Amino acid sequence: MRVGIVGPEGLSDLSEMLVRGELWRLVTSHTTHDLVGISCLHEGPETWFARSVLDHGGKLEVLLSASASRAGAFAASGRAAVRTLLNQANAVHRLAPADSGGLGDDTCTAMVAMIDELIAVWDGVSPGPAADLVAAARTAGLYVELVWPPGCEGPSAEAAARG
């Protein structure tokens, strides 16, 4: 089963705890030999999911946009955990730049083509990448699991301004 993930950066500590628990429950509902997690490795739910997949014994594949694929994209301070996950991935799919005929930064289209189901850490109403990916996955007929546990809070205003 190829399972993709999308979710916002900058969730509160309480939301992180709630979401991590739900992601672990969903990941462990799959058998390890059959599970392939697909992630763009944005900090937050996407890296938590990737770590859960690996800890459960599944395989990880990483999808990188053309801009994230350039040298040094994960060299920034605080990105060591992301680099570790990238190095533990079974495959890294790098999108070609749009000006050379590739998808560029359109990870939404690429993700939908790679997965059997999607886990979306999303409140179901806020616009953004999660909303776009959920809509595309549903249009493609994919199963979508929404994760927004009671008590979960959206990204802080400060985190939203950064991301």
N, C-alpha and C positions, 0 to 999 in steps of 0.2 A: 504494500500500500504506500503510495507516494503522497505525503501530506505536506502541504505548504502552510506557512504562517505569515501573518501580518499583524502589526500592533504598534501603538504609539510609544515614543520615547518619553521619558520624564514623568512616569507614574509615581505616585507617593509611595512611601515605604509600606503602608497598609495595603495599598492596591497591589504592590509587588508581591506581598505575601499571599494575598488572595488569588492572584493570577497564576503565580508559580504552582500553587496547590492544584488548581484546575488543569493547568498544562500537564502536570505530572500524571494526574488521573487520566487525561485523554491519551497521552503517550503510552502509558502502561496498559491501556485497553487493547493495544496492538501487540501481536507476537513479534519478538525481536528479529527473527529471520526475515520477516516480511516488511519491516518498517524502514522507510527512507524519508527522512525529514528534509524539506527544501526551505532554505532561509536566505534572506539577503543580509542577515547578520547586523541589522540595525540594533543599537543598544536597547535593552528592555526586553519585551516579550519575545522578540525574534532570537535573541541570544539565549534567553532562559529556555526556550523551546529546544534550540539546538543542543544545549547542554543536557537537557532531559532525554532527548533522543539518544545521545551518545551514552549517557549513564544507564539507560535501559538496555543498551546493547544493539540499538539500531544503527543505521548508516546515515550520514549527513552529506547533503550536497548543498553547495553554496551558489547562489545566483548573484552576480555582480553586474551592476549597470556599467555602461561605458565610462562614466566619470569616476565611479568607484574602482574601476579596474586599473586606472593609471597608477604608476609607481608611487609609493608613499601614501596611498589612501588610508592605510591602517597604521601609519607610523606615529600618529599623534599620541601625546601623553594620555594615558587612561584607556588605550585601545589594546592593551596586552591580551586581555581575555578574548577579544575578537580575533586577534592574530592567532592565538592558540586554537580557537575553534576552526579557523580557516585552515590551519595546518593539519587538523585532525579530520578534515572532510575527505570523503572518498572521491569527490569530484568537485571541481570549481568551474562553473559555466560563466564565461565572461562575454557580455554583450558587445558586439562591434559598434563603433560609432555610427550614428545616423547618416552622417555625410559620406560614409562608405557603403551605405546600403543596409546597415544593421539596425537593430532596434534602439540603439543608443541608450537612453535612460528609461525606456519603457519596460520596466521589470514586470509590470502588471500583465501585459500580453504574454511575455515569456513564462511567467509563473503559471498562468492558466493552462498553457500548453504542456507543462511538465508534471502536473499533479492530478491525483484522483479525488482529493478532497482538500478543503481549506479550513484552517482554524483562524478565526479573526477575533483578535482582542479589540473589541469595538463596542461602543455604547448603543449602536444601532441607529444613531441619528446624526452624529457629527460628520461634516464633510471632511474629505481628505483621502489619503492613500488607501486606508482600510475600506472606506465606503466604495471607492472606485474598484478595488480588487474584489470585494464581495459582489458588486453588481456584475462584473465581468465573469466571475465564477458561476454565478447563478444563471446568467445568460448562456453559458457553455453547458449548463446542466450538471454542474458539479455539486456535491454535497458540501454545505457550509455549516460549520459549527461556530456559533457566536459565543464568545467568552466575555462576560461582564458580570462577575459575581456581585451579589448585594453588598453594598458598602464600598464598591470600587469607585475611585474618583478619576476624572480625566487628568491629562497632563497639566501641571502648574502653568500659569501664565508665562513665567520665566522660561520654562522648558519649551513651551509652544513658540515663543519668540525666537529661541535658538534653532528649533527644528523646522 
